[in-house]
C-alpha cells in the first residue's frame, strides 16, 4: 500500500510542480521549492516503510526541490538555481522560528491544538540541523554539478539531470544521516537507513527525468 501511494504521489507531485512552472514560470518553481522545504521539515518526523525500506514521508517533496533546481539550471542558469536554494533556506528558517514562537505562547483554556502541534513543530534539534544543513549543501552542489555536466554533455539532458541529482542526493543522505542519526543506533542499522533512503531518492530522480524533458527549453 505504501509503495503504491509513494509512486502515485511522486507522479502527481512532479506533475503539479511542472504545471506550476508552465502556469507561473520560474516564480512558480520558487514557490514550490519554498512550500516543499516547509513540508519536508514537518514530514521528516514521520517514518514509513516503502517497498520494505525505512524512510521518512517527505521524500517526494525533497525530489520536487531537486527537479525544480534542475529546471532552473537548465533554462535560466546556475545563478537562478542557487538563488532559489537560498530562498528556500530562508523560508525554512523563518517558518521554523515562527512555529517555535507560536508554541512558546501560553495556549488559551479552550485550545486543543497546542499539544499535537508541539509534537510536530518541536522535533529533535539534531534532526532539524541535519535536515537544514543537508538541504542547503546538497542543493548548492546540485546546481554546480548540473552546470558542469551541462558543459560536458550538452546534448544529453538525462545525463546531467540524473547524475547531478544522484551525486548531490548521496551527499544529502550522508549529511542528514550523520548529523541526525549517527550514534543513535547500531552502525549496521545506520548504514541500512543511509542506503535505503538514498535508493528511494535515486528512484524518484529516474521518475522525474521525463518531466524535465517536458519543460526544458530548446537550445
Order of alpha helices (4+ residues) and beta strands (2+ residues): alpha-alpha-beta-beta-alpha-alpha-alpha-alpha-alpha-alpha
